Amino acid sequence: MAKRKPIKTENLRRKLKARIRSFEKRGLFVPEDVREKIKTGKYQTLKSFERENYKKLYNVSSGEINGKVVPGTQYREYERREAARKAQETKRQREEAERERREREEQERQEREWEEERRRRDEFERQRADKYQEGEIVFEEVQRLIDEYPTAGSKFLKRKLSREIATYGLDNVIMGLAQAPSDSIEYAKIICYYQDEKPKIQQAMHEFLNIIRGTKETADEAKETGEVMDRMTDMSAP
């Protein structure tokens, strides 16, 4: 094995002084005789210095704690306690920072969800407004048909519409008509002015009501519609 090259005196002196400075930075005072040995070159290697002095420096040095000079060994214990305290404080700060980070991310996630929900709600309201406007057009057309053809069918349709509005509200009836606008108008035409086609008219009324409220005619409503069909003798084609 090749022998380790000896450390040059000046290089060694710098390393030894660095050791001393590390003590001084930590608040320890190194005795003058140790400094003198470094100056005179007593130590030929870094190991020889550490073997003779490094562990003993605490015994021969002194430090200051809160303005009071204490032995190096006591200062070392103080250093350890301070290091433990700082480590605990660092850990606490990291945990606090991590907790704040998680809270911030959770808040940002909630804000994104709220914003997305608000966007969906606005879009829903916009679409509903468009649908409602379309339903109003259909409702006006149905009213026009009822007024233009005062037949038994149109009168019956008018009563049915009035009943549905009283039960479900005008807005719901209009929104129902908007679900199938072309079919709604077509069924209303059949009801208002077809003649001698009772099954077709009855089926149209059934489909018309189904569009408005999404449910089929009840048995009583079907019976009432049938009775009206029997009285439809004065209906005339457009």
C-alpha positions, 0 to 999 in steps of 0.5 A: 500500500502506498504511503500517504503523502505528508501534509505540508506545514502551511496546509496543515496550519490552515486546517488546524486554524479551521478547527479552532475557528469552528470552536470559536464560532460556536462560542468556545474559547481555545487556550493560548497554549494550543494556539501556540503549538499550532504556530510553532508547528508542533503538530505534524499531522491533523490526526496528531492534533485531533488525537491530542487536543480535539476531544480534550478541547472541551475540557480546556476551553470555556464558553459563555451562556447568557453572559456567564462563562462556563467550562467547555464540557458544560457548554457542550451540553448546552450546545446539545440541548440547543441543537435538540431544541432547534431540531424540534423547532425545525421539525415543528416549522416543517410540520406547520408548513406541511399542514399549511400547504395541505390546507392551501391545496384543499382550499384551492381544490374547493375553490376549483370545485366551487368555480366549476359548480358555478360554471355548470350552474350558470350554463344550466341556467343559460340553457334553461332560459333558452329552452324557456324562450322556446317553450313560450313560442310553442305556448303562444302558438298553441294559444293561437290554435285554440283561439283560431279554431273554437271547436270542442277539441280546442275548448277541451285542450284549453281546459286541460291546459288551465288544469295543468297550469293550476296543478304544475305552474305555468313555468313547468308547463312551458318547459314541458312544451319546450322538450318537444316543440314540433310534436307539441304543436302538431298534437295541438293542431290535431286536437283543435281542428281534426274532425271525425278522427276520434282515436287520433284526437284522443291519442294526440291529447294523450301524447300532448299531456305526456309531453307537458308533465312526463306522465300518461293520462290517468284512467279518469282523464282518459274517460273524460277525453273519450266523453269529449270525443263523443260530443265532437260533432261540430269540428271542422277542418282548417 
